Amino acid sequence: MAGTRGTIRSTSPEDQQGKWGVYAMPSLTADGAHAANLGGSALAISSTSDAPEAAYAFLKYALATNEGQVTMLKAYGLVPSLLSAVDDPYVQEAQPFWGGQTVWQTILQTLPAINPSRGTPFFGDADAIVRTVQSQYLNGGYDSAQAALDDAASQIEVVTGLPVAAAQ
C-alpha cells in the first residue's frame, strides 16, 4: 500500500483491507455534533533552503490546487483542506480498503457540520499531559478517573502557570 504514517489505511497490514468502514461520530446528545476535527499541518520553507522558489511552487501545487489535494487524498488518505477538491469525482468512488464504501463522500459531507476548534498557546502542552494521563489511567495507573483528572489538572497548572478550575 502506498501511504504515509498516521492514517488507518496507511498503517494497517494488507489483510485488513475490506474490514474497515466509516460512519458518523456518535454524539452525547441527539442534536449534538456528529463530526469533529483535530489535526492539520504546519509547513515552512527553511531560510537555508537551496531552492526556496521550488519549495514554494511545490507547496502551492500541493495545497492550493485540486490536483495536489486529491493526489494526497488518493495516496495517503489526507482529507483535503481546499474545499473545491471535495467536488473531484474520486470522492464518489468506492474504496476497496474500506469494503467498497464511498468513505470520502461520507467523511467530506460532514465538513459543514464541524464546529471550529478553539485553542490557546497552551493547547499542545495540555494535550500532551492529557494523553499521557489517559494512557496511564487506562493501564491501571490511577485509583479512579477523578484521580487521573486531578493529576492532569495539577500538571497543566504547573506547565502553564494558569489555574485549572475543578470540574463540576
Secondary structure, 3 states (H helix, E strand, C coil): CCCCCCCHHHHCCHHHCCCCCCCCCCCCCCCCCCCCCCCCCCCCCCCCCCCHHHHHHHHHHHHHCHHHHHHHHHHHCCCCCCHHHHHCHHHHCCEHHHCCECHHHHHHCCHHHCCCCCCCCCHHHHHHHHHHHHHHHHCCCCCCHHHHHHHHHHHHHHHHCCCCCCCC
